[in-house]
Amino acid sequence: MFELYIYTKGNRYYAGLMAALLDPRKEYFTSSSRVISCEDHGIVGRYKSLDAVVGCNVSNVLILDDTEEAWTKGSRGNLIVAEKYCFFRHKTGLGKCKSYAELRTDECGYLAALLEVLKVINRIYCDELARDPSGIDVREVLELFRNNC
């Protein structure tokens, strides 16, 4: 259903750690080309852009990120801005409270809800693609979804 990439303004080492954490069995990030860091295309201090994703067709790509300002204006039409997700203790700012990782939980099912949003957008996109294989753009579907939610 989805082709996943990790795209970070962090360095290659950090990107590799995130890939190992998110996909320990290497099922989703099967190729190093699916893990993009600042060292891969020189985004240090600059914006992320879909131009860095090899073979990317912007009409069928969605971005899920918690920082809109990290992306070029040309890529923001593909962006779903997520809330910051404080999974690790040092990010929670809660001192002695356990992190979501330590509790082995997704507070209130936020990630599951995001997955459902992606599934709905994907279903609408695929339905439209079946009707008109040459004319569908996921950015239009995303805008329609935003306007109706």
VOLUMMAR-228085 format. One record per atom (N, C-alpha, C): residue in three letters; x, y, z. Coordinates in steps of 0.02 Angstrom, whole numbers, padded with zeros to 5 digits, always signed. Layout:
<nodes>
ALAXYZ...
</nodes>
This chain:
<nodes>
MET+00041-00060+00000MET+00000+00000+00000MET+00043+00063+00000PHE+00097+00064+00040PHE+00139+00122+00046PHE+00212+00104+00032GLU+00249+00151+00006GLU+00321+00146-00001GLU+00349+00196+00049LEU+00385+00173+00098LEU+00407+00215+00153LEU+00480+00236+00146TYR+00493+00298+00167TYR+00560+00325+00169TYR+00571+00358+00237ILE+00632+00358+00260ILE+00651+00399+00317ILE+00690+00457+00286TYR+00671+00517+00304TYR+00704+00577+00277TYR+00717+00623+00336THR+00780+00632+00352THR+00798+00672+00411THR+00850+00724+00394LYS+00847+00778+00430LYS+00900+00829+00424LYS+00960+00808+00467GLY+00953+00752+00501GLY+01008+00724+00540GLY+01059+00690+00495ASN+01115+00668+00525ASN+01167+00636+00485ASN+01150+00563+00470ARG+01191+00531+00429ARG+01179+00463+00406ARG+01177+00415+00466TYR+01220+00425+00516TYR+01221+00382+00574TYR+01153+00384+00610TYR+01127+00445+00622TYR+01062+00454+00654TYR+01008+00421+00612ALA+01009+00432+00546ALA+00959+00402+00502ALA+00959+00326+00507GLY+01020+00297+00510GLY+01026+00224+00517GLY+00997+00200+00583LEU+01009+00238+00637LEU+00981+00219+00703LEU+00905+00221+00701MET+00877+00271+00669MET+00804+00276+00664MET+00776+00219+00623ALA+00810+00201+00569ALA+00787+00144+00528ALA+00788+00080+00568ALA+00841+00069+00607ALA+00846+00009+00648ALA+00792+00008+00702LEU+00777+00066+00730LEU+00725+00070+00782LEU+00656+00059+00753LEU+00641+00091+00698LEU+00575+00087+00668LEU+00562+00022+00631ASP+00616-00009+00607ASP+00609-00069+00565ASP+00664-00120+00581PRO+00663-00148+00641PRO+00717-00193+00661PRO+00724-00255+00617ARG+00669-00276+00585ARG+00672-00336+00541ARG+00687-00318+00468LYS+00697-00254+00455LYS+00713-00230+00387LYS+00661-00250+00336GLU+00598-00240+00355GLU+00543-00257+00310GLU+00522-00197+00268TYR+00528-00136+00294TYR+00501-00077+00261TYR+00555-00034+00229PHE+00612-00030+00261PHE+00667+00009+00235PHE+00720-00040+00211THR+00703-00075+00158THR+00744-00131+00133THR+00806-00108+00096SER+00808-00046+00077SER+00864-00020+00038SER+00890+00043+00071SER+00956+00053+00069SER+00983+00115+00098SER+00959+00176+00061SER+00935+00168+00000SER+00908+00225-00038SER+00841+00249-00009ARG+00812+00209+00036ARG+00750+00230+00069ARG+00763+00266+00134VAL+00826+00277+00150VAL+00845+00314+00210VAL+00887+00373+00188ILE+00859+00433+00194ILE+00891+00494+00168ILE+00912+00538+00225SER+00975+00559+00224SER+01002+00603+00277SER+01030+00666+00245CYS+01051+00713+00287CYS+01080+00775+00261CYS+01143+00762+00221GLU+01179+00708+00237GLU+01241+00693+00201GLU+01229+00667+00131ASP+01168+00645+00117ASP+01153+00616+00052ASP+01144+00669-00002HIS+01122+00728+00017HIS+01109+00778-00034HIS+01122+00849-00010GLY+01157+00856+00045GLY+01177+00922+00068GLY+01122+00966+00093ILE+01077+00940+00134ILE+01023+00982+00160ILE+01040+01014+00227VAL+01102+01010+00249VAL+01121+01039+00313VAL+01102+01113+00313GLY+01061+01132+00361GLY+01040+01201+00366GLY+00991+01223+00312ARG+00970+01179+00270ARG+00924+01196+00216ARG+00858+01157+00226TYR+00816+01163+00176TYR+00752+01130+00179TYR+00755+01059+00150LYS+00709+01018+00173LYS+00698+00953+00142LYS+00658+00965+00078SER+00668+00922+00029SER+00632+00929-00034SER+00621+00860-00064LEU+00565+00852-00097LEU+00551+00789-00131LEU+00600+00777-00188ASP+00636+00828-00209ASP+00687+00820-00261ASP+00741+00770-00239ALA+00750+00761-00174ALA+00802+00716-00149ALA+00781+00643-00152VAL+00717+00630-00164VAL+00691+00561-00166VAL+00696+00538-00239VAL+00743+00493-00252VAL+00756+00470-00320VAL+00694+00437-00349GLY+00675+00457-00409GLY+00618+00427-00443GLY+00551+00450-00418CYS+00551+00501-00377CYS+00489+00525-00346CYS+00445+00561-00397ASN+00382+00543-00397ASN+00332+00578-00436ASN+00288+00615-00386VAL+00295+00681-00381VAL+00262+00720-00329VAL+00186+00713-00331SER+00158+00690-00386SER+00086+00684-00389SER+00060+00622-00352ASN+00105+00579-00328ASN+00081+00521-00290ASN+00119+00510-00225VAL+00144+00564-00195VAL+00183+00560-00134VAL+00150+00600-00078LEU+00145+00569-00020LEU+00125+00605+00040LEU+00184+00608+00088ILE+00190+00663+00122ILE+00242+00673+00173ILE+00207+00676+00240LEU+00233+00640+00289LEU+00209+00644+00357LEU+00267+00669+00399ASP+00261+00729+00426ASP+00315+00760+00464ASP+00285+00805+00517ASP+00324+00818+00570ASP+00299+00861+00623ASP+00324+00934+00616THR+00361+00948+00563THR+00388+01015+00554THR+00378+01040+00483GLU+00327+01080+00473GLU+00312+01107+00407GLU+00370+01149+00381GLU+00401+01187+00424GLU+00454+01233+00404GLU+00517+01197+00379ALA+00522+01132+00390ALA+00580+01094+00366ALA+00577+01081+00291TRP+00519+01092+00261TRP+00509+01074+00191TRP+00507+01136+00145THR+00530+01126+00084THR+00525+01180+00035THR+00451+01195+00023LYS+00438+01256+00002LYS+00368+01274-00012LYS+00338+01229-00066GLY+00379+01208-00114GLY+00355+01165-00167GLY+00335+01095-00144SER+00361+01074-00086SER+00345+01008-00060SER+00288+01009-00009ARG+00270+01067+00015ARG+00220+01072+00069ARG+00150+01052+00048GLY+00135+01052-00016GLY+00069+01030-00039GLY+00059+00955-00029ASN+00114+00919-00019ASN+00112+00846-00008ASN+00114+00829+00067LEU+00116+00880+00109LEU+00132+00870+00180LEU+00070+00864+00224ILE+00071+00813+00266ILE+00024+00806+00321ILE+00066+00821+00383VAL+00048+00874+00419VAL+00086+00893+00478VAL+00058+00855+00538ALA+00102+00816+00568ALA+00083+00777+00627ALA+00104+00814+00689GLU+00072+00799+00744GLU+00094+00827+00809GLU+00162+00797+00825LYS+00201+00835+00863LYS+00265+00808+00885LYS+00250+00746+00928TYR+00287+00694+00916TYR+00275+00631+00950TYR+00333+00617+00997CYS+00322+00627+01060CYS+00375+00620+01110CYS+00379+00548+01136PHE+00415+00508+01099PHE+00418+00437+01114PHE+00473+00421+01165PHE+00526+00462+01167PHE+00582+00447+01211PHE+00582+00495+01270ARG+00610+00471+01326ARG+00609+00509+01388ARG+00639+00579+01380HIS+00696+00585+01348HIS+00728+00650+01342HIS+00686+00700+01303LYS+00639+00678+01264LYS+00596+00722+01226LYS+00533+00741+01264THR+00516+00704+01316THR+00452+00716+01349THR+00454+00776+01395GLY+00512+00792+01424GLY+00517+00847+01470GLY+00479+00833+01534LEU+00466+00770+01548LEU+00426+00752+01606LEU+00469+00727+01665GLY+00534+00734+01660GLY+00577+00713+01715GLY+00575+00639+01728LYS+00547+00620+01785LYS+00547+00550+01805LYS+00490+00509+01776CYS+00446+00540+01739CYS+00392+00502+01708CYS+00420+00456+01654LYS+00387+00400+01645LYS+00409+00353+01593LYS+00388+00377+01524SER+00430+00363+01476SER+00414+00381+01407SER+00365+00330+01378TYR+00339+00346+01319TYR+00294+00299+01285TYR+00331+00234+01269ALA+00395+00240+01252ALA+00436+00181+01237ALA+00440+00136+01299GLU+00452+00166+01357GLU+00457+00127+01418GLU+00391+00096+01438LEU+00337+00131+01424LEU+00271+00106+01440LEU+00246+00057+01386ARG+00282+00053+01331ARG+00263+00011+01274ARG+00191+00026+01252THR+00180+00092+01240THR+00113+00113+01222THR+00116+00169+01171ASP+00062+00179+01137ASP+00051+00237+01094ASP-00006+00274+01127GLU+00011+00328+01162GLU-00040+00364+01200GLU-00100+00380+01157CYS-00157+00361+01177CYS-00220+00376+01144CYS-00225+00353+01071GLY-00180+00310+01049GLY-00185+00284+00981GLY-00170+00334+00926TYR-00130+00384+00939TYR-00116+00437+00890TYR-00086+00409+00826LEU-00038+00365+00831LEU-00007+00337+00771LEU-00057+00294+00732ALA-00098+00258+00768ALA-00150+00218+00734ALA-00199+00263+00697ALA-00216+00320+00727ALA-00261+00367+00694ALA-00229+00396+00631LEU-00164+00411+00634LEU-00128+00436+00575LEU-00129+00384+00519LEU-00119+00321+00538LEU-00122+00268+00488LEU-00190+00265+00455GLU-00243+00274+00493GLU-00310+00274+00464GLU-00320+00331+00415VAL-00293+00390+00431VAL-00296+00447+00386VAL-00261+00430+00320LEU-00201+00401+00326LEU-00164+00382+00266LEU-00202+00330+00224LYS-00234+00283+00258LYS-00273+00233+00222LYS-00333+00263+00184VAL-00367+00311+00216VAL-00424+00343+00183VAL-00400+00381+00122ILE-00346+00420+00129ILE-00320+00457+00072ILE-00298+00410+00017ASN-00266+00355+00036ASN-00244+00305-00013ASN-00303+00274-00049ARG-00356+00258-00013ARG-00415+00228-00044ARG-00447+00276-00094ILE-00455+00340-00075ILE-00483+00390-00120ILE-00439+00397-00182TYR-00374+00401-00171TYR-00326+00409-00226TYR-00331+00349-00274CYS-00332+00289-00247CYS-00335+00229-00290CYS-00401+00225-00327ASP-00456+00244-00294ASP-00521+00245-00328ASP-00520+00294-00387GLU-00494+00353-00375GLU-00490+00404-00428GLU-00442+00382-00484LEU-00387+00349-00465LEU-00339+00325-00514LEU-00371+00272-00559ALA-00414+00230-00530ALA-00449+00179-00570ALA-00497+00212-00620ARG-00527+00268-00601ARG-00573+00303-00645ARG-00536+00341-00701ASP-00480+00371-00682ASP-00443+00412-00731ASP-00368+00403-00718PRO-00337+00354-00750PRO-00266+00338-00738PRO-00218+00394-00754SER-00238+00442-00793SER-00191+00494-00814SER-00196+00559-00775GLY-00249+00567-00736GLY-00261+00634-00709GLY-00265+00644-00634ILE-00246+00597-00593ILE-00255+00605-00522ILE-00189+00629-00489ASP-00197+00674-00442ASP-00141+00701-00404ASP-00158+00696-00330VAL-00116+00663-00292VAL-00130+00652-00221VAL-00137+00718-00183ARG-00106+00771-00207ARG-00112+00836-00174ARG-00184+00861-00177GLU-00219+00845-00232GLU-00290+00863-00237GLU-00331+00823-00188VAL-00315+00759-00181VAL-00350+00716-00134VAL-00338+00741-00062LEU-00276+00759-00048LEU-00259+00784+00019LEU-00296+00849+00033GLU-00300+00893-00015GLU-00336+00956-00005GLU-00411+00943+00006LEU-00439+00897-00032LEU-00509+00878-00023LEU-00520+00850+00048PHE-00474+00807+00069PHE-00479+00778+00136PHE-00475+00832+00190ARG-00429+00879+00182ARG-00422+00934+00230ARG-00485+00977+00234ASN-00516+00990+00176ASN-00575+01032+00174ASN-00637+00998+00203ASN-00637+00932+00205ASN-00695+00895+00230ASN-00686+00868+00301CYS-00630+00882+00331CYS-00619+00856+00400CYS-00613+00912+00450
</nodes>
